[in-house]
Amino acid sequence: MAIVVEQEKRKSNLIVFIGWLAVMITIVVIIYYLFFQKPELIPITASTDFSLATRVSQIDINPSIVINDVKFSTRQPYVSVPGIGEARRANPFLSY
């Protein structure tokens, strides 16, 4: 005598269908906004006051003044220069 065990059928196929439909619509909307929607441009107007730009462009940048400065030459180095060491193991397949 065989015992027949059947899986109970779902009664709410409509809810599953609506769930899948919501997921598909969400994916389509995301793809549309990522690949097909043109972004709105932000209007940026140039300032008519160029006095700051002219002052910055007239600054004399001379690195020898900084290098020859007493405060720069007597500064304390807080980070040591890295030494030369072994970059890798001779045989990476050997165990430690």
C-alpha positions in Angstrom: 0.0 0.0 0.0 1.5 3.3 -1.1 1.2 6.5 0.8 0.6 9.4 -1.5 1.9 12.8 -0.1 1.0 15.7 -2.3 2.2 19.2 -1.8 -0.6 21.6 -1.0 -1.3 24.0 -3.9 -1.1 27.7 -3.3 -4.4 29.5 -3.2 -2.9 33.0 -3.7 -1.5 33.0 -7.2 -2.7 36.6 -7.6 -0.5 37.8 -4.8 2.6 36.1 -6.2 1.8 37.6 -9.7 1.4 41.1 -8.2 4.7 40.7 -6.3 6.6 39.7 -9.5 4.9 42.5 -11.4 6.1 45.0 -8.8 9.6 43.7 -9.0 9.7 43.8 -12.8 8.3 47.4 -12.9 10.9 48.4 -10.3 13.7 47.0 -12.4 12.5 48.6 -15.6 12.2 52.0 -13.8 15.7 51.7 -12.5 17.1 50.8 -15.9 15.3 53.7 -17.5 16.7 56.3 -15.0 20.2 54.8 -15.1 20.6 54.6 -18.9 18.0 56.6 -20.7 17.1 59.6 -18.6 19.1 62.7 -19.5 20.3 64.5 -16.3 19.1 68.0 -15.7 21.9 70.5 -16.1 22.5 72.9 -13.2 22.8 76.5 -14.5 26.1 78.0 -13.3 26.8 81.6 -14.1 30.3 83.0 -14.0 31.0 85.7 -11.5 31.7 89.1 -13.0 34.1 90.0 -10.1 37.5 88.7 -11.2 39.5 90.7 -8.7 40.3 87.6 -6.7 41.4 85.8 -9.8 43.7 88.6 -10.8 45.2 88.7 -7.3 45.8 85.0 -7.3 47.4 85.1 -10.8 49.9 87.7 -9.7 51.3 85.7 -6.7 55.0 85.0 -7.2 55.6 81.4 -6.4 59.2 80.8 -5.6 60.1 77.4 -4.1 63.7 78.4 -3.3 62.3 80.8 -0.6 60.6 77.9 1.1 63.5 75.5 0.8 66.1 78.0 2.1 63.9 79.1 5.0 65.3 78.5 8.5 62.0 77.1 9.9 61.8 74.6 7.0 65.3 73.3 7.3 65.1 72.9 11.1 61.7 71.0 11.1 61.5 67.7 12.9 60.6 64.7 10.6 57.9 62.6 12.3 57.9 59.8 9.7 61.0 57.8 9.0 62.2 57.0 5.6 61.1 53.5 4.6 63.9 50.9 4.4 64.6 48.4 1.8 63.1 45.0 2.8 62.1 41.7 1.3 59.0 42.3 -0.8 57.8 38.7 -1.1 58.6 35.2 -0.1 60.9 33.1 -2.3 58.3 30.3 -2.6 54.8 31.4 -1.9 53.5 27.8 -1.9 55.4 26.8 1.2 53.6 26.9 4.6 54.7 29.4 7.3 
